[in-house]
Amino acid sequence: MELSDANLQTLTEYLKKTLDPDPAIRRPAEKFLESVEGSQNYPLLLLTLLEKSQENVIKVCASVTFKNYIKRNWRIVEDEPNKICESDRIAIKANIVPLMLSSPEQIQKQLSDAISIIGREDFPQKWPDLLTEMVNRFQSGDFHVINGVLRTAHSLFKRYRHEFKSNELWTEIKLVLDAFALPLTNLFKATIELCSTHANDASALKVLFSSLILIAKLFYSLNFQDLPEFFEDNMETWMTNFHSLLTLDNKLLQTDDEEEAGLLELLKSQICDNAALYAQKYDEEFQPYLPRFVTAIWNLLVTTGQEVKYDLLVSNAIQFLASVCERPHYKHLFEDQNTLTSICEKVIVPNMEFRAADEEAFEDNSEEYIRRDLEGSDIDTRRRAACDLVRGLCKFFEGPVTGIFSGYVNSMLQEYAKNPSVNWKHKDAAIYLVTSLASKAQTQKHGITQANELVNLTEFFVNHIQPDLKSATVNEFPVLKADGIKYIMIFRNQVPKEQLLVSIPLLINHLQAESIVVHTYAAHALERLFTMRGTNNVTLITAAEMAPFVEVLLTNLFKALTLPGSSENEYIMKAIMRSFSLLQESIIPYIPSVITQLTQKLLAVSKNPSKPHFNHYMFESICLSIRITCKANPEAVGSFEEALFLVFTEILQNDVQEFIPYVFQVMSLLLEMHKNEIPSSYMALFPHLLQPVLWERTGNIPPLVRLLQAYLERGASTIASAAADKIPGLLGVFQKLIASKANDHQGFYLLNSIIEHMPPESVDQYRKQIFILLFQRLQNSKTTKFIKSFLVFINLYCVRYGALALQEIFDSIQPKMFGMVLEKIIIPEIQKVSGQVEKKICAVGITKILTECPPMMDTEYTKLWIPLLQALIGLFELPEDDTIPDEEHFIDIEDTPGYQTAFSQLAFAGKKEHDPVGQMVNNPRIHLAQSLHKLSTACPGRVLSMLSTSLNAEALQYLQGYLQAASVSLL
């Protein structure tokens, strides 16, 4: 694509169309942009548009498109083509910083993100002048530019907060500190001074405080890994100014908005974070400053209102106290009973109250409420912080704190009892207090794993939780219902099983509640209870105990999906999946209605898939229905195909990328259920599965390979007779996969199925070419993973076609090649093979080479006979060699950049492990003994003399054991 006005015009028109709400206009435009993004100059055209276009909407759209393009394509993935040509990369890096700094804020943010994505890959090695270019802009005095630099630096350096320690990381941080720490500190001091100069200028203060927030965030990132010497030496400057900013109150910066945090609140909350970081990690160096920070933050907590805009500030301030009170040598600050009472009364209890804003979220923004409350993304809520502070205080003062709170809990419950409909919030706070007091350690998988011995959880459950759930109306006091259900969920390991069994019908009943939060919690609680394990690792709640409730459970779960706001509720779908898994054959009578509802849902969501978890559990549920039904009645597979194939066809025709990998997995499962033939409906699809475009997407590769394997297992003869012209296409797929380090093992899976199942004559003409391709790959890039797969393949080939055929094909490619493969690959590397079936295939293959290959006995290959036998005994008796050369450590990790649909394995579509030598050989050691016996009968004396002169003593001892076990001897 040339940088021409015509192309800019075309691009403008297509970008406009991508904003159109009508899919018929939007989709083709998106497809067009996808088709041209590989062209040279495409990113530069986007940058030109966002700089020169007259329409703001096009500028913004071009900036977002550019950022997403960088996100998808900048990373260079080994074995894959470089998606952005070098000249474009150089031009982008040369122009993007000045362009970002001169753009309006909305576009500046997008470009800043793009710079940080490029920086993650290229900085510092391939972009050494980025830092100097940024630091030089500090001198400009223009805060629009300075804030652009700070924003970019923040998105570039914030990864230091979660990177693992490594020399490479230290080197990079040191380089950044050397160039950045002093200019940042000077900018900090200068900005503080400007704040006092412009103390009465509201618009100047807004810009300056935006800078201070970014500077405080950068301070956090640069100090996270370790305390840098520079910041230790300048701690006085930073901490004194941080402290004075914490106590600052400028009327001009106060906002009227009750929801949105203002600049002052955001800055103070970041400073609380910075102080907490120092208190936790560098307490010795921070000790002189700690008391004044504790005082300032305490005052802040006591004087800050209940409005939502202060939530982040209050929660960070409480988190600071929580991190301080957990440290042994700050213990003295909290020992006094009055201090503890004051913290409980003034900080913890007020911040545990259920506010009007929480009630609003509960009713109108339930998805967000659930995300915060159930999934722990409530890290910035007051309640969560107060709960953490309770846990922190309990570390050293469990008795006194439990005592103080028990009083509060009792008085709150008494208030509630006086007038439930008015005072229900008191009970809510009481339940929350009990929960935070009682829970010491918690995991998503098991709920509470450690509880406070001083709280009687079962008694509280029976007296205060169950009555709410037993009340006749499921829609009364929804918040308390949700609290009660959450209590069961959290303390499921502490409450006795008989109480859980009493709760199950109550939970099933609450699936009908109108409140999204209540029926979601009920579904989630049931799903968690069904996964609990009792003794012997069987589920704690059995299918037999659930028998009376099966019908009402399934009815209510599917009904819940029709309630407003829950049509794609992932918790309900996960509960459906888990119920199927627990109930097994008890669900068979309901399958016809269930599968109809699932396929209708699948059809509806395939129009616009937006909830990945929901979709995943839906496909898992479909797989479970198929497995459970067909296990009892294999003939039923036809009725599933009838129900599903129409929807599947639509998904494949409309190219619903998110669903295609799932469809292939379900089809594999269905096809594997067929015993003899491949039905014609599958054969009609076969040619389409070989289209190169399907194999371009990484997420399609594992399920497609498995589907092709199912075709080969069930219908190799049909393919050979009715679709022989498709065999080159099948081998083309193998050739593509084998060339990639990430996917070569998938290529071998396919090749092994071809060798194992296809009639020999149908692949005869291609065999030599297959081996040549494998040798080329061995020469170009030999990795451990490839060697392991290669060894399994050649041994499977040997088992299938005979040892002589293997020797002949090697030697036809190049004379004496067979000996080289034995000497350089099989003998030294066989120990690396892992997996029961893989080892067995190799053992049977090598046994055949030793005992059924005449050239091994009377040519120059004979010298390799003993080393090969020794390697085989090693494979049986020595531990597996799992060493991997250093340079290969990260080869197998499938890191899909950008938005490509990654492959999600369906647990319930799992493939049974297949053993190609299972029927022929049961015990490979005995098989070796019997085969050697047979060989020694054919040439008496030869085998014994070779063994007695060359095999090492330990191996010989093992071999004698095999012969004894097989009751044979050598002649």
N, C-alpha and C positions, 0 to 999 in steps of 0.2 A: 504493500500500500504506500503510495507516494504521499509526501506531505503537501497535498494540493487543496485548493479551495473546494474543489468538487467533492473530494473525500471528506473534508470537514462538514460540508453540507449534508452528505449522505449519513454520516455518523450522527449529526444533530437530529436528523429525522428519525433514525432508529432509536436513539436515546429517548426522544419524546414518546415514541410508541411503547417503550418499556414501562412507562408510567401510566399507560392506559388501563382502566379497571377491567376492560373487556378482554378475557383470555384469548379470544380469536385474533385480536390485534397484538396483544402483549407477547404471547408465546412465540410467534414467528420472529418478532423483533429480537427476543432473547436468544433464539436459535441462531439468527444471523450474526449477532455479536459474538456468540460462542464460536461460530465458524470462522470469523476473521481474526480472532484474538491471537492466533499463531503467526499472523503476518508481521513482517518487519515494519517498524514505524507506528504500529497500532497504539502502543502506550504513549508515543510522542504526540500523536494526533489528539489523544484524550487530554494530555497536558496543555496542548495548544488551545483546545476548546475551553478548558476551565480558566485559562488566562485571558482569552480574547473574546469569548462569546458575549453577546450583548444581553442574553437572557439569563437571569440569575438561576432559574430552575435548571437550565442546561448545565451551568457551571457546577451546581451542587451534584447533579446527576453524574456528570463526567468525573467529579472527584470521588464519589462513592464507587463508581464502576472501576476507576483506576485503582483504588485501594483494594477492591476485591480481586482484581486482576493480579495485582502484586501478591496478594495473599495466596492465590492459587498457584502462581507460576514462578515466583522468584527463586524458591528453593530448588537447587539442582539435585535431583534424585539419581543415585547411581543406577546405571543400566537403562535409564530413561532419557529420551532426547531432551536437550536443553531447550526450554520452551520460550526463552527470550534471547534474541541474538545479542552478541557481545556489544555491538555498536549501540544498540538500544539501552543496554545496561549502563554503559559509560555515560551516554547522554542523560539518562534519568538521574544518575548520581550527581552529574555536573549541574543540573538545573533545579532539582527538587527543593533544596534548602532555600535559595533566594525566592523561588516561587511561593513556597509555603509561607515565608515571612511577609511577603507582600500581599497575601490573600486575606479576604475577610475571615472572621473567626470560624464561621461554619465550615468553610473549605479548609482553613488552616488545620482544624482538628483531623479531617480525613487524611490530609497529606502528612501530618505529624505521625499518624498511625502507620501510614505507608513507609515513612522513613524508619520507624522502629522495626517494621517487618524486615526491611532491607538490612537494617543495622544488625538484627539478630543473626543474619547469615553472613554479612560482609564485614561488619565492624569487629575488631580494628584492622585485621590483615588486609582486606580488599578495599577498605575505605578509610585509609589512615588520616586523611585531612578533614574528616567530618568534625572532630572535636574542635580543632583550631578554628574552622569556619564558624562554628557555633559560638565559641568563647569570644571571638573577635566582635561578634554582634552585641555583646554586653556593653561595649563602649558607645554604642549608637545613642544611648539616652532615650530612645524611643521605646516606650513600654509595650507597645503593640508587638514590636519585633522581639523585645526581651522575653515577653510572655510566650511568644511562639517558640523561642529557643528553649525556654524552661519546660514548656509542655512536651516538646520533642525529647528533651533530655530525660524527663520523667518517664515517658513511655519506653525509652531505650534502657534506662537503668533499673526500672522496677522489677525486672526479672531477677535481680540480685537478691531479692527477698525470698525467692523459693528455689534458687539453683543449688545443686549439691556442690559441696566444696571440691575444688580441683585446682591443680597448678595453673591450668589454663585460665580459670576464673580469676584466681588471685592476680595473675599477670595483667589481665584486662582491667580489673578494678584498680590496680596500682597505676596503670597508665591513665585511667580516668581521673583518679585522685590527683596525680601529678599535674594534670592539665586543668582540672576543673575546681578542685577544693578551694584554692585561694581566690580565684575570680568569684566563686559562689559566695564565699564569706564576705568579700568586699561588697558584692552586690547586696547582700543581706543587710550589712551595716548602712550602706547608702540608702537603701529603701526605707529602713527604720527612720533615718534622719528625715527623709522626704515626707514620711508620714506625719512627723511633728510639724514640719514646715507647712504642710497642706492640711493641717488638722481640721480646718473649717471648710474645706473644699470637697463636697461629697463625691463629685465625679472623679476627681484625682484619687481620692481614697479608695474607690472601688477598684481602680486599675492596680494601685499599689498593693492592696490586700490580696488581689488575685495572684500577684507575684509572690507575696509572702507565703500563701498557701502552697504554691508550687515549690518554693524554696524549702519549706518545711517537709514536703513529701520527698524531695531529693535528699534532704538530710537523713531521712529514715532509710531510704534505699542504700545510700553510701555507707551508712553505719551498721547495716543489718548483719553482714557476714562476720565482721570483727570490728574492734574499735580502732580506726586508723590513727596513726601517730598525729597527723595534722589536726584532727578534730579533738584529740586528747589535749594537745597544746593550746587549742583555741576554745576549750570548753567554757571558760569564763565568758567569752563574747557570746557564744550561742545560748548558754543556759540563762545568763542574766537577761538577755533580750527575750528569750522564750517566756521567762517568768513574768516579765513586765507586760508582754502581750496577753498572757493568761488573765492578768488582773485589769487589763484595759477595758474601758467601757466608753465607746464613743457613740453618742446619740445619732450621729449622721449615718452610722452603719447599721442601726437597728431597722428591721423590716416589719411591715404590718402583716405580712403573710404569715399565717399560723402553721402552714404545712411545710413550706420550702425553707431549708436552712439558709441563713444569710452568710456573707463572707466571714463575719466575725465568729460565728458558731463553727464554721468549717475549719477556720484557722485554729481555734482553740481545741477542737477535737483532734486535729493532727498533732498539736503540741502535746496533748495528753498521751497520744500514741508514742510520740518520741520519748517522753519522760518514762513511760512504761517500758519501752525497749531498753533504756539505760538502766532502769531499776532492776530489770530482770537479768540483763546480760553483763552489765559493767558496773555492778553495785558498788564495788570498792571505790572506783574512780568517781562515781556519782554521789557517794555518801555525803559530801559536804553540802550538796544542793538539795538532797532529798527532803529534809524537814520542811523547807519553804514551799516545795512543790506540793507536799501532802497538805499543808495548810491552805495554799491557794486553791487546790482542787476540791478540798472539803468545802471551802466557802462557796465555790462555784456550784457545787451540788446542792447546798442548802438554799441558795438564792435563785436557782434556775426554775422557771415555771414548768407546767405540765404539757405545754404545747408540743405538737409533733415536730416542729422545726428544731427543737432542742434535743431530739432523740439521740442523734449520733453523738452529740457532745456529751450528753449525760451518760450514754452507755460507754463511751471511751473513758470518761472520767471514773466511772465505777470500775471498769476493767483495770484502770491504773491502780485503784485501791486493792482490787482483788489480787493483782500480781505482787503488790508490796506485802500484803498480809500473809502471803504464802511463804515468804522468805524468812528463814529462821532468825537472821539477825535484825529484822525489823519487828520481830514479835513484840518487843517491849512497847511499841507504839500503840498496841491494841489490847494490852493485858487488862487494863482497868475495866471493871464491870460497867461503870458509867459510860465509858467510851463505847463499849459493845452495845449497850442499850441505846445510846444516842445514834449509832450507825444503823441499828435495826429500825429504830423509830423514824429517823429523818431521811434515811437513804433507801433502805431495802423495802420497807412496807409501802411507802408512797409509790415506788417505781414498779411494784408488782400489781398495782391496781389496774383493772380492766377499764380503759378510758373510752370516751365516746368515739375516738378515732379507731380504736381496736374494734369497737362494735360495728362501726361503719365498714371496716375491712372485712369483718366476719360475714356481713350480709351482702355487701356489694362487690367485694374484690376477693372472693373466697379462694381463688387459685393462689394469689399472693399470700394470703393468710396461712393457707395450708403449707406452702413452700417454706414459710418462715417457722411455723410451729412444728411441723412434722419432720422436715428435712434438715433442720438446723441451719437454715440460711438466715436465721434470726440473729446473726452475730451482732448486728447493730441495733437490736431492740433493747429497751430498758429492762424488760422482764428477764431476758436472757442474761444481761450483765448482772442484774441483781441476784439471779440464781447462781452465777459464777462466784459472786462475792460471798454468798452464803457458803458455798462449797469451800472457798478459800479460808474463811473464818473457822469452819468446822475442822480444818486440818489441825489447828492447835487448841481450839476452844470448843470442841464438839458439845461437851456437857452444858456449859453456860449458855451457848447459842441456842441449843435445843430447848433449854429451859425457858429462855426469854420468848422464843417463838411459840412454844406450846401455849403460853398465855394468850398470845395474839390469835392463834388458830381458834382456841376455844371461844374467845369473845366474838370473833367474826362469825362463827357458826351459830352462836346464840342470837346475834343480830339478825342473821338470816331466818332463824326459826320464828322470830317475832312476826315477820311479814315477808314471806318468800318472794312475792311478786315485786316488791319494791327493793328488797335488800339482796337480790340474787348475786350481785357483784361481790358481796362480802364472802359468800361461799366460794365463788370462783377464786378469789385471792387466797382463801384458806387452802383450797386444793393445791393451788400453785406453790404455796409455801411448804406444804407437806411434801410435795414432790421434790422441791429443790433441797429440802432438809434431808430427805431420805436417800436421795440418789448420790452415791459417791462416785461410781464409775458406770459409764453407759456405752453401749455400742449399738449401731443401727441394726445389727443382725440379732443380738440377743436381748435387747432392752437393758434394764439395769442389771449389772453384773455384781455390784457391791452395794450394800445398803447400810444405812445408819441403824445400828442395833437398838437405838433408843426410841425408834418410832415403830408402833405396832401397825404394820401395813394391812394385815388381813382384817383386823378389827375396824380400822378406818373404812376399809372397802365395804364391809358388811353393813356398817351403821350409816355411812354417809354417801357411798357411791351407788350401791345396788338400788336403794329406794328410788333414786332419780330415774334409773334405767327401767325399773319395773312399773313406773307410773303408766296409766292407761293411754295417755296421749303422747305420741312420739314427737309432736311438734312444739310441746311446751318447754320453755327454758332451754332453747337450743344450745346456748353456750355451756350450760351446766351438763347437758347431755354429752356434748363434745368433750368436756373435761373428764367426765366419767369414763367414756370410751378410751380416752387417751391414758387414763390411769391404769385400766386393764392392760393396755398395750405396753406401757412402760414397765409395770411391775408384774408382767406375766410369769417371770421366774420366781417371784416371791410369794404370789398368791397361790394357795393349794389347788391341785387339779380339780377337785370337786366344785370349787367356786368358779373355775374357768368353764366347766361343763354347764353350770347354771347360767353363765353369761352368754353362752353361744346362741340360744334362742332369742335372747334380748338383743344381741347384736344383729341377728338376721332380721328382727323386727325393725330395727333402726335403719335398715337399708331403704325403708320406705319414707324416711323423714324428708320433708321438703327442703330443709337446709342443706346446701351443698356440702358444707363442712361436716355436718353430722353423718350424712350417708357415706361420705368419703372416708371418714374416720372408722365407721362401722366396717366398711369393706376392708380397709387397711388392717384393722384389728383382727378380723377373721383370717386374713391372709397370714399375718404374723403368728397367730395361734396354730394354724395348720402346718407351719414349718417347724414348730417346736419339736425337739427330740427327747424321747424318754430313755428308759434303759435299753440296752442292746441297739442303740441308734435307730430304733423304729420311731415313727411319729408318735408324739405324746397322745394326741387325740386320734383315735382309730376310725376307720371307715364304718366299723360296726356301731361305734358310739354315735356316729353322725347319721346312721340309717333313718331315724324318725324324721330328720330335718331335710333330707335330700331335695324333695320336691319344692318346699318353701324356700330353701336356700337358692336353688337355681332360678326359680321364678322371680324372687326379689332381686337377685343380682342383675338379671337381664332387664327387669323393670326399671331398676335404678339408672340404667343407661338411657332410659327414655325421659328421665326427669330433666327439667330445664337446667341448662348449664353443665350437664354431665354426659352429653352424648359421646364425648371422647375422653372419659375420665379414666386415667391410667390405673388408678388404685382399684377401681371396680374391675377392670379387665384383668389386672394381675390376680385379683381374688377369684375371678372365674377360672383362670389358668390353674391356680393353686387348688381350688376345689376339685377340678377334674383330676388333678394329679393325686389328691388324697383319696377321692371316692372310687377311682378306677371303674370296675364293671358296674357299680351301682348307678352310673350315669347312662348306661346303654339305653334303657327305655326312653330317655329324654332326648337322645341324640337327634332324631329327625327334626324336632322343633329347634334344638340348639344350633344345629349346623345351618338351618335356614336363617336364623337370626344373625349368626356370625357372617354368612356370605352377604346378607343385605348390608350389614355394617361395613364389610370390606369394600363392597361396591361404592357405598356412600363416601367413605374416607379416601378411596383411591382417586376421587375427583380432585382432592386438594390435600395431600398428606401433610399434617402439620404437627402431629404429636408422636415423635419417634418411639417413646416408651409404650404408649397405647398400642401402636401398630405392632410392635414386637410381641407384646403379650397376646394380641389378637391372633397372630400367626402361630404362636406357641399353643394357644387353645385349640386352633384348627388341627394342628399336628397331634395333640393329645386325643381329640375326638377320633381321628383316623386310627391311631395306634390302638386305643382301648377297644374300639369296635372291631377292627380287623383281626385283633388277637383272638377274639371270641368267634368271629365269623369272617374268614378271609374273603368270602364272596362279596362282602359289603363294599369292597374297594370301588366297584363300579358305580354305586350310588353316590359315593363321595365325588368321583370324577364328574358325574353328571351335574352335581350341585356346584362344583368349583370351576369347571373348565370355562364356562361362559365368562365369568369374572376375570379369570386368569388371561383369557384371550384379549379381553378389553385392556387389561393392564399392560400386556406386551405390545399391543397395537398402539396404545397411546404413549408408550415409552415412559411409564411412571417409574423413574429411576430408583426412587426410594424402595419400591416394592419388588422390583425384578429379582434381586438376590433371594428374597423370601419365597417368591413363586417357584424359583428353580429348586429350592430346598424341599418345598411341599411336594412338587412333582417327583423329585427323586424318591421321597418317602412312598408316594403312591405307586410309582413304577416298581420299586423294590418289593412291594406287596404282591405283585403279579408273579405267579409261579413259573409259567412256561414261556408264553409268547409275549411279544410287544404288541399291544393293541394298535390298530391302524391310526387312531387319533394321535398317538405319540410319534409314529413314523412320519406323519405329515409335518410335524414340527421339526423333525431332526435336521433337515438342511438349514433351517433358520438359525439353529444353535451354533452353526459354524461360521456365521457372518463375522468378519473381523471387527465391525463396530461394537459388537457386544463385548468383545475381549479387550477393548480399549479401557474399559472401566475396571479399576482394581477390585472394587467390591463384588463384581460379577464372577471373578475367576474361581474362588473356591467352590461356590455352589454349582457353577456351570461344569466344572471338572467332575464333580460328584454326579451330576445328572448324566453326563456322557458315560461315566463309569457304569451307571445303572443301565443305560442303553446297551452297553457292551455285555454286561453280566446277563441281562435278560434276553437280548436279541441279536447276538453277534452273527448268527447264521442268517437272520433276516437282512441285516445290514450288508453282509457279504453277497447275498443273492439279489436283493431288491435295491440296494443303494451303494453298489460297489464304486460308482463314480464319486461318492462322497469320501472315500478312504483318503485320497490325497488331501482333502480339506481337513480331515481329522488329524492327519500327520502335520499339516500346516500349523494347526493350533499347538501341537506338541513342540514344533520348531520355535514358535514365538515364545512359548513359556520357558523353554530350556535356555533361551538366550538371556533370561533375566535372573539375576542373583536372588531377587526377592521371591520369584515364582517358579524357580526350576524344579522344586520338589513337586509342585502341582503337575508339571510336565511329565515327571516320572510316574505319578499316580496314573495318569492317562495312558502312558506308554505301557506300564505293567498290565493294565487292564486289556490293552490291545493284544499284547503277547499272550496273556493268559486265556482270553476268550475267543479271539478271532480265529477262524479256520486257517491253518498254516498257509495254504495255497493263496489265500486272499492278500496276505502281506508279503509273500515271497519276494516280489520284485522291489519292495521298499527296504528290505532288511539291511542291506549293506549301507545304504544312504543314512539310515538311522544311526548306525555305529559311527559313520564318518562324522556326522553332526556332533555326536557326543565327544569324539576325540578332539574335534576342533575347539569345543567349549573347554575341555580339559586343558588344552594347550594355552588358551587365552586367559582363562581365570579359573583356577582350581581352588575351590573352597571346601571346607570340611563337610558342609551340608551336601554339596554336589557329590563328593566322593562317597559318602554314606549311601545316597540314593543310587549312585552308579553301581556300587557293589551289590545292592539288593537286586537291581535290574539284571546284571549279567548272570547272577546266580539263578534268578527266576527263569531267564532265557535258557540256561543250562538244564534246569528241571523240566522245562516244557519241551525243548527240542533235542536235548541230549548233549553230553559233554563234547562229543566229537563235532557236532554242528557248531558249537561255540568256538572250538579250536580252529575249525576250518574257516569260519567267517573272519576271525581275527587275522589268520595268516593269509587270507585272500586280499585283505586291505594292504598288508605289507608283510613280507616274509619275516618269520620269527616274532611277529607282533604278540602272539599268544604268550610266549615266554616273558616278554617285557611286561605285559599286563600282570602276569602272576608275580613277577619279581618286584616290580615297582609299585603296584597298587594293591593287589589282593593280599599278599603275605604281610607287608608292613602296615596296612591300614585296616584290616578286617576287625581288629579289636575296637574300632570306633563305632561299629554298627550298634544301634540301640533298638530296643523294642523286642518283645518275645517273638512275634511272628517274623519280623525282619531277620532276627538271628537264626531262626529255624530255616528260613528260605536259604540263607547263606550256608548254613551247615549242610543242608541236603545238596545244594549245588556243588560245594567243594568236595563232598563225598563222591559225587558223580565224577568230578574231574579226576579224583584220586583213583577211582576203581573202574570207571567205564570209558576211559579215554586211552586207547592203545599207545598214542605217541608219548604219553607220560611214562611208559614203561620201557620204551626202546628207542629214544632219540636223545638229542641234547637236552630235552626238557626233563629227563629223568633226574638230573641233579636238583630239580626244584621239588621233587616228590616229598622228601622228608621235611624241608622247611614248610611246605604247604600243610602237611599233616600236623606239624607242630603248631602252626598258626591256628588250625582248626581246633586242636585240643585247648589252645589258649582261649579261643572264643568261648568254649564250653566252661573253662575253669577259672580264667583270670577275670578280675574286675574290669568293667567297661572303661575304655580310655575316653574320657570326656574332655580332654584338653582341647582348647581351640587356640590357634595362633593369634597373637595380640592384634594384628591388623584386621582380624575378622570379627572382633567382638560385637560389632553393631550391625552386621550384615542382615540378620534375619528380621530385624525390627521393621514392621510394616508401618511406616509413618506417612499417612496420606495427607499431603498438604492441602490446605484450603477446604473447599466444600464438597469434595467428592464423597459419594455415599460409601462409607466404609462397609466392609462385610460384617454382618452381625449373625453369628452362629445361633441357630435355633436349638436350644438344649433338647427339646422333645422331638426334633427331626433327626436326632443323632443316628449315625450309621453303625451297624454292628460290625465289630472287627472281623475281617475276613481272612481266613488262613488258606492260601492256595495249595499248601502241601499237606493240609490236615488229614485228608482221607488216605493219602499215600503213606505218610510217616507220622507215627505218634511220638516216639521218643528218638530224637536225632542221634543220641549217643549209641543206642542199641542198633540203630540203622547203620551207623558207621561200622560197628563191630561185624554186623551181618554182611555188609558189602565187602569188607576186607577179607572175611572168611571165604566169600564167593571168589574174590580175586586170587586168593592164595590157592584155592582149589584149581583154578585155571592155570596158574603158573607156580607149581609147588617150589618152596625154598626161597624164591625171589623176595617175597615180602618180609619173611623172617630175617633174612640176612641183611636187608636194608635197615630194618628196625634195630637189630642188635649192634650194627656198627655205627649208626649215625644219630638215632633219636635220643634226646637227653633223658636222664634217668627218671626225672619227675614225670615227664610226659608219658614215658613208657609205663610207669606205675598206673597212671590214670587209664591208659589204654587197656592194660590188663584187667582193670576193674570193669571196663565196658564189655570186654570179651566174656568175662565171668557172668555178668548180668544177662548177657544175651545167650549164655550157655553154648558158646562156639569157641573153636580154637583155630589157630593158623597153621597151615601145613608148610 
